[in-house]
Amino acid sequence: MIIWLASYPKSGNTWVRHFLASLIYSGLGKNGLDKLGFIMQYPKRDQFEKLVTNFSDFNQIKKNWINSQNIINSDKKIKLFKTHNALLKLGEDKFTDEKNTLGAIYIVRDPRNVISSIFYHFNLSSMDEALSFILEEENFIFGSPKNKFNYPLHTLISSWKTNYNSWKNIGKNFLLVKYEELILNPNNEFKKIANHIANIINMKFSDQHIAKCISESSFKSLKELEEKNGFIESIYDQNNIKKKFFNLGPQNDWKKNLDKKYIKKIETSFKNEMRELGYI
């Protein structure tokens, strides 16, 4: 069955993913950012190879969400998958179901900081376009030779609000993680994540091992690894030059960097969710 590591884009998913890969799969022959390969992204082309004839057709993909997961889970093993897909049901097509899902960790980040990371990462032309991006309910990221969003398959992320609301009610073995708490209290928050996973998969992790994985997965360490060896998941800018994936991180501060008109629009559009999360 699948444990989902879910989030809206640019909310700290890769950070937590590296920690979990280090925690669970240490000693299996991958080091540095290569550890991320133990926790693959969903949806990806190879997960739908025998189910879909046109990988550009989202209707074929969504009709086979459950079918692909049934195949993935046919070996009866526990797996972790990263996803940015909203947990939605479109007509008769569910993103996942109880048969295939064992639990979920959802990482949420203040949308006033998400917007600038979105602007940078996706090579958007303006902050107005970035604002439209996080507000858009029918928003997709996907990979295509003609598309600048370098993702494997059509991924329906929806708006920041809908993405968060869709996952928070999954109920089964659910843990909500706030990006801001990871920055302020990394030892407490990552240990909470480790304990959550340990309870689900029936494993034990020593405090020493958890501390080592926290250190290896710090933003500073990940940034240094990217500068030294590059990172396969970073994307190219308009000049076909690879951009830094680990860019500002904790230094991205909306209070200093974001225009008041965007702050007001975000706080108005996401008022209920931001109050619920303690952001306003």
N, C-alpha and C positions, 0 to 999 in steps of 0.2 A: 504494500500500500504506500501511498505517497504522503509525505509531509511537505507542505508547501512553504516556501520562503517567499512571501509575497510583498509587494510594495508598489506604489506609484513610482515612475522613473525618477532617478536622482534623489532618492530618499535614504540611502545607506545600505541597500540590499547587498552590494558587492562586499562591503565592509563586513557585514554579519556573515555572509556566505563564506568568506575567507576564514573567519573565526571557526565556523562549524566544520569546514573542510579540514582545518588544522586539528580540531578537537577529535573528530570521529575517524579520520583517515590518515592520521600521522603514522609515519613509518611504512607507507605503501609505495614509496618511490617517487613522489612528486614534491618539489620544493618551490618556495616563493609563490608567485602568482599562478604557477602551473597547478597548484592545489585546487584552484577554482574548478578545474575540469572534473573533479569528483562530484560536484553539484551542478548538473547541466540545466540549461534553460528550457522552458516549455512555453509555447509550442515551437518545435523545430521540425525541419523537413524530414529528417530520418525517422521521426516518430509517426509520420503519416504516409510513408512511402507506399505501402500496399493498400492504402485507403483512398487516396486522393489522386485524381488525374490531372488537375489544374491547380498548381500551388498558388496561383494568383487569385483564385476564387474563394473568397472568405466563406461563402455559403457551404462549400464542400468541407472546409476546415471545421467550422462550428458544428456541422452535422456529425463530425467524426471525433470530437473532443472525447466523448466517453468511450468510443470504440478504440481510439488510440491508447487510452489509459487502461482499458481492459487488457490490451496486448502487453503494455508495459508491466502490468501487475500479474501477468500470467505465471511468473516464476515464484510468486508468493513472498518476495523479499521486500523489505522496507527501503524506500528510496527518498531522497530529498531532491526537490526541483525548485529552481528559481522561476518566478513568473511575475510579470507586470500586468497580466490579464486581470480585468475585473471579474469578480465571482458572480456572473450573471446567468440568467436563463433567457434565451432568445427564442421565442416561440416554444417549440418542444425540445430545444437543444440546450442542455445544461453544460456549463464549463467543467464541472466535476460532480461527483455524487458520493454518498456515504460508503458505497462499496469500494471506491478507489481512494478515498481520502482518509488518512489516519489522523491528521491534525494540520495546524498552520501556525506559522509565526508571521505576523504582519508588522512591517517597519513603517512608521509614519513620520513625516517631517513637516515642520511649519511651512505652509505654502508660500509665505512671503520670502522664504529662502529657496524653496523649490524653483520658483519662477526664474531666478537668475541662473541657476544651474541648468535648467531646461534651455534657456536662451543660449548659453555657451555650448552645451553638449550637442544640441541638434542644429547648430549653425543657423539659427533663426535670424531674420533680417532686422528685427526690432523687438523691444520689450512689449509693444502692442501685440505682436505676433505670439510672443511667449505667453501673454495673458490669455489670448484666445485659445492657445494650446491647452492650458490647464483648466479652462472653463468648458471646453468642447465635450459634449456628451457622447458623440459618435467619433471619438478620436482613436485612431489606429497608429501603431508603429509597426513597420514591417520592412523586410529586405527585398530589394528589387534593383536591378541594374539602373533603372531610371529614377530611383528614389533615394534621397539623401539619408533616410533613416535606416541605418544598417542593422536590421533585426531579421532573424531567420524566417518567420512566417507572420502573417497578419495577427497582430496582438491587439485586442480591443481593450485599451487602457481606460477609456471614457474620461471623465473629468476627475480632478483630484478628489472632489467630494464623493462622487459615486464610487470610485475605486475604494476609498476608505470604508464607506458605508456598506459596500457589498461584502467585504471580508470580515468586518467586526462581528457579524452575527452568525458566523459559521458554527460556533458553539462547541464543536468537538475538538478537544485538546488545543485550544486557541490561546496564543500569547500575543499581546500587543506590546510592541517595543517603540519607544519614542527616540528618534535620532538625537534629540537634545539631551536626553538622559544618558545616552551612550557617551556623549562628550563630557558631561558633567560628572557622571559616576560610572566610568567604564568597568571597574571591578565588580560593582554590585550588579550592573545591568547584564554584563556578559555572563556572570555566574548564574543569574536568573535564567538566561537562555540555555546555558549548559544543563541546569537542573531540569528545565522543561523537557529538553531532548532526552536526557537520561531517563526520565520517568516514562517517556513514550516508548523508547527502544530498549528499555531494560538494560542500560549500561551504567557503569560507574566511572566517574572522572575524578581524579585526585585534585585537590586544591592547587598543587604544584603544576600539574598539567594544564589546568584551566588558566593559571597565571601566565604560563609560557605562551599559550595560544593567544591570550589577550595582547601580550607584548608583540608577538609576531604579526598581529593583525591591526596594530595601531595605524592611524592615518599616516603618520610620519613614516612608518616602516613600509607601508604599501606604496607611498609616493616615491620613496627611495628605490624600491624594487622596480617600479615602472621606469624611473630615470636611468637605472642601470641596465635593464634587460628589455625594456619596452613592454607593451601589454596588448595582447591579441584583440581585446574587446574595445580598445580605443578606436575612435572614428576619425575620418579625414575631414579637413576643412575645405573651403571652396577652392583652394590652391593645391589640393591633393597632398597636403601635409598632415601627418598624424597629430592630433591634438592630445594634450594630457587628459587622461581619464580622471586621475586623482588631482584635481585642480586646486580649489580653495578649501574645500571641506569645512572644518570648524571656523575658518576665517571668513566664510561667507556670512555676512551680517546685514540683514535687511534694514536694520536701524540706520546703518551708515550708507548703504548702497542703493536703496530702493526709493524711487520717487513717490511722493505722497499720494499721487492719483492712483497708482497701482496698489498701494497699501489699502487705500479706502475701498477700491473695487473688490479686492480679495477678501477683506474683512466683512464686506457686505454680502458677497456671494456665498461665502463659506461660514457665515456667522455661527450657525448652530453647531457645526462640527468643531470649529475653532474654540468655542466656549466649552464644549464637551471635553476637549483635549487640554484645556487650560492655556491655550495660546492667546486668548483675549479675555 
